[in-house]
């Protein structure tokens, strides 16, 4: 492996970056986020050959589940051995995922237009498929709060919009007892990535279509208030670390402080789709990036399931 320095442009800021050639790919890490990365750490490509990876979620052992949407598979990366196996076939084009306190994988099923709970043995329970009598567009990404309620985004990508039964692309909250689904945000162009803080008081939602990311206050009944601009760019996926930094996936993995200051980016050969923290003590950054998945050891630790 060889390294060399060059000047790199990250959004509107010029930040020095280390560009690293490893095996047959190159990546870079901006100096502004080096303090979050483990000393001498390198990005490793741990899996390849997929069609479009998404939805990383960490379980209690540090393993990461991720999806390959077009191939309708859910894979599992073993944090101890590094082995990647198929967890579930015929996934319903599962996209965003989360692991609940019982070890069930909660998944947005974009193809079958629902949200499901998948037990460790692969058996599946559908939790929600509609709002006010109309099917969801294509549930995309989700976050579970400490009460077990599920926030999820419901955009529609692609050209086929003839079968849309909702009046737009919105954000929903499924109650902890699964008896009620409410719409909590209805003014997005195309909502996508979503993540909440550990204390459950702040929820970040990316408007991928509107190219902005917003923060909300979370109310006791699950509704949202005090919408405010967090970043002047959208994101496919979101993650949080224990320092309050927010990780967006756009041209690269782009890191913002909790106050919305852009700190720097990790740039990979292809545009990343999602990001999660896995591994021991949630200190491995797990990045899904189109046909490959990558890991990077971190000093910062992830919060929540993903």
C-alpha positions in Angstrom: 0.0 0.0 0.0 1.2 3.5 -0.8 0.0 6.9 0.4 0.4 10.3 -0.9 -1.0 13.8 -0.1 -3.0 16.0 -2.4 -5.4 18.9 -2.1 -9.1 17.8 -2.1 -12.3 19.7 -2.5 -15.0 18.7 0.0 -18.3 20.6 -0.5 -17.5 24.3 -0.2 -14.4 23.8 1.9 -10.8 23.0 0.8 -9.4 20.4 3.2 -6.2 18.4 2.9 -6.9 14.7 2.4 -4.8 11.6 2.4 -5.5 9.6 -0.8 -4.7 5.9 -0.3 -4.3 3.3 -3.0 -5.1 -0.1 -1.7 -5.4 -3.3 -3.8 -7.3 -2.1 -6.8 -9.2 0.9 -5.4 -8.4 4.3 -4.0 -10.1 6.3 -1.2 -9.4 9.5 0.7 -10.1 10.7 4.3 -10.2 14.4 4.9 -7.9 15.7 7.7 -10.9 17.3 9.4 -12.2 13.9 10.5 -8.9 12.1 11.1 -9.5 12.6 14.9 -12.6 10.3 14.6 -10.6 7.5 12.8 -8.5 4.9 14.6 -4.7 5.4 14.3 -3.2 3.9 11.2 -6.6 2.5 10.2 -7.3 1.7 6.5 -10.5 1.2 4.6 -11.0 -2.4 3.7 -13.3 -3.7 1.0 -14.9 -6.7 2.8 -17.5 -7.7 0.2 -18.1 -7.1 -3.5 -20.2 -8.5 -6.4 -23.5 -7.1 -5.3 -26.0 -5.1 -7.4 -26.9 -2.3 -4.9 -26.2 -2.5 -1.2 -28.1 -0.6 1.5 -29.4 -0.6 5.0 -26.6 -1.5 7.5 -27.8 -2.3 11.0 -25.7 -3.6 14.0 -26.9 -6.3 16.3 -25.9 -6.8 20.0 -22.8 -8.8 19.0 -21.6 -6.1 16.6 -22.6 -8.1 13.4 -24.0 -5.9 10.6 -27.0 -6.8 8.5 -27.1 -5.2 5.1 -29.3 -5.5 2.0 -28.8 -6.1 -1.7 -32.0 -4.6 -3.1 -32.2 -5.8 -6.7 -31.0 -9.3 -5.7 -33.6 -9.4 -2.9 -31.2 -10.6 -0.3 -30.2 -9.6 3.2 -26.6 -10.4 4.1 -24.9 -10.6 7.5 -21.3 -9.5 8.2 -19.8 -11.4 11.1 -17.9 -8.9 13.3 -15.6 -11.6 14.7 -14.6 -13.5 11.6 -15.4 -10.9 8.8 -17.3 -13.6 6.9 -20.4 -12.4 5.0 -23.3 -14.8 4.6 -26.8 -14.7 3.2 -29.3 -14.2 6.1 -32.5 -14.1 4.0 -33.5 -14.7 0.4 -36.6 -13.2 -1.3 -36.4 -10.1 0.9 -39.2 -8.1 -0.7 -36.5 -5.7 -1.9 -35.6 -4.9 1.7 -33.8 -1.5 2.0 -33.2 0.2 5.3 -32.9 -1.9 8.5 -32.7 -1.8 12.2 -32.2 -4.4 15.0 -34.6 -4.2 17.9 -33.9 -5.2 21.5 -35.0 -8.8 20.9 -32.6 -9.3 18.0 -35.3 -9.0 15.3 -34.4 -7.2 12.1 -36.8 -4.5 11.3 -36.8 -3.8 7.6 -38.4 -1.5 5.1 -39.6 -3.7 2.2 -39.6 -1.4 -0.8 -40.8 -4.0 -3.2 -43.8 -5.2 -1.2 -44.4 -1.7 0.2 -44.4 -2.5 3.9 -42.4 -2.6 7.1 -41.6 -6.0 8.6 -40.0 -7.7 11.6 -37.7 -10.6 10.7 -36.8 -13.0 13.5 -33.3 -14.5 13.8 -34.6 -17.7 12.2 -35.7 -15.7 9.1 -39.4 -15.9 9.8 -41.2 -12.6 9.0 -44.1 -10.6 10.4 -45.6 -7.7 8.5 -46.0 -4.7 10.8 -47.5 -2.1 8.5 -48.5 -1.8 4.8 -50.8 1.3 4.5 -51.9 4.6 5.8 -55.6 5.6 5.8 -56.4 2.8 3.4 -53.7 3.5 0.8 -50.6 1.4 0.4 -47.3 3.0 1.2 -45.2 4.1 -1.8 -42.0 2.2 -1.1 -40.7 2.3 2.6 -37.0 3.2 2.4 -35.2 3.8 5.7 -36.1 3.7 9.4 -35.2 4.4 13.0 -36.6 2.8 16.1 -37.0 4.9 19.3 -36.4 3.6 22.9 -40.2 2.8 23.2 -40.2 0.6 20.2 -41.9 3.0 17.9 -40.7 3.1 14.3 -40.1 6.2 12.2 -39.8 5.5 8.5 -39.5 7.4 5.2 -41.7 6.5 2.2 -40.4 7.9 -1.1 -40.9 6.5 -4.5 -37.9 6.2 -6.8 -37.9 5.2 -10.5 -40.3 6.1 -13.3 -43.3 3.9 -12.2 -45.6 6.2 -10.2 -48.9 5.0 -11.5 -49.7 2.8 -8.6 -48.9 5.4 -5.8 -51.9 5.5 -3.4 -50.5 8.2 -1.1 -50.7 11.9 -2.0 -47.0 12.5 -1.8 -43.7 11.2 -0.3 -43.9 11.5 3.4 -42.5 10.3 6.8 -44.5 8.1 9.2 -44.4 6.8 12.8 -45.6 3.3 13.7 -46.6 3.2 17.4 -44.8 0.8 19.8 -47.9 -1.4 20.1 -48.2 -1.4 16.2 -51.9 -0.3 16.5 -51.5 3.1 14.8 -49.5 4.7 12.0 -49.4 8.5 11.9 -47.9 10.8 9.3 -45.3 13.0 11.0 -43.9 15.0 8.1 -45.6 15.8 4.8 -43.5 18.7 3.2 -40.6 16.7 1.8 -39.7 16.3 -1.9 -38.3 12.8 -1.4 -37.4 11.8 2.2 -34.8 9.1 2.6 -32.2 8.7 5.4 -33.4 9.0 9.0 -31.7 8.7 12.4 -32.5 9.8 16.0 -30.2 10.7 18.9 -29.6 8.3 21.7 -31.8 10.4 24.1 -34.5 10.3 21.6 -35.0 14.0 21.6 -33.8 14.9 18.1 -34.6 13.2 14.8 -32.6 13.9 11.6 -34.4 13.3 8.2 -32.7 13.8 4.8 -34.7 15.1 1.9 -32.8 13.4 -0.8 -35.0 15.0 -3.5 -34.8 18.4 -2.0 -31.1 18.2 -1.3 -31.3 19.2 2.3 -31.2 17.5 5.7 -33.3 18.7 8.6 -33.5 18.2 12.4 -36.7 17.9 14.5 -37.6 17.8 18.1 -39.4 14.6 19.0 -42.5 15.0 21.1 -43.8 12.5 23.7 -46.6 11.3 21.4 -44.2 10.6 18.5 -45.0 13.7 16.6 -42.3 16.1 15.4 -41.8 19.8 15.9 -39.4 22.7 15.4 -38.2 21.7 12.0 -34.8 23.3 11.2 -32.2 23.1 8.5 -29.3 21.0 9.5 -27.2 20.6 6.3 -27.5 22.1 2.8 -27.4 18.6 1.2 -29.5 15.5 1.2 -28.4 12.0 2.0 -29.3 8.4 1.2 -28.4 7.1 4.7 -27.6 8.6 8.1 -25.6 7.5 11.2 -24.6 9.1 14.5 -21.5 8.7 16.7 -21.2 9.2 20.4 -19.7 12.7 19.9 -23.0 13.8 18.3 -21.6 13.9 14.8 -23.9 13.0 11.9 -22.7 10.9 9.0 -24.4 11.6 5.6 -24.0 9.6 2.4 -23.8 11.7 -0.7 -20.7 12.1 -2.9 -18.9 10.5 0.0 -19.5 9.7 3.7 -19.8 13.3 4.8 -19.5 14.1 8.5 -21.1 17.1 10.3 -20.9 18.2 13.9 -24.1 18.3 16.0 -24.2 22.0 15.3 -24.3 21.4 11.5 -20.6 22.3 10.8 -19.1 20.3 8.0 -16.0 18.5 9.2 -14.8 16.4 6.3 -15.5 13.4 4.1 -14.5 9.8 3.3 -14.4 9.4 -0.5 -14.7 5.9 -2.0 -14.5 4.6 -5.6 -18.3 4.7 -5.9 -21.0 6.9 -4.2 -21.9 5.3 -0.8 -25.6 4.5 -0.2 -25.6 4.0 3.6 -23.4 3.9 6.7 -23.6 2.2 10.1 -21.4 1.5 13.0 -20.7 -2.2 13.7 -18.0 -4.4 15.2 -16.9 -4.6 18.8 -18.0 -1.6 20.8 -19.6 -0.2 17.7 -16.3 1.2 16.6 -16.2 -0.1 13.0 -17.7 2.2 10.3 -19.5 -0.1 7.9 -20.2 1.5 4.5 -22.5 0.2 1.8 -21.5 1.5 -1.7 -23.4 0.2 -4.7 -21.7 -3.1 -5.6 -19.3 -3.3 -2.6 -19.2 -2.9 1.2 -16.3 -1.4 3.2 -15.1 -1.1 6.8 -13.0 1.5 8.6 -11.9 1.2 12.3 -12.9 4.3 14.3 -12.1 6.1 17.5 -15.6 7.4 17.6 -18.3 4.9 18.6 -21.7 4.6 17.0 -24.9 5.0 18.9 -28.1 3.0 18.5 -28.5 -0.1 16.5 -27.0 1.4 13.4 
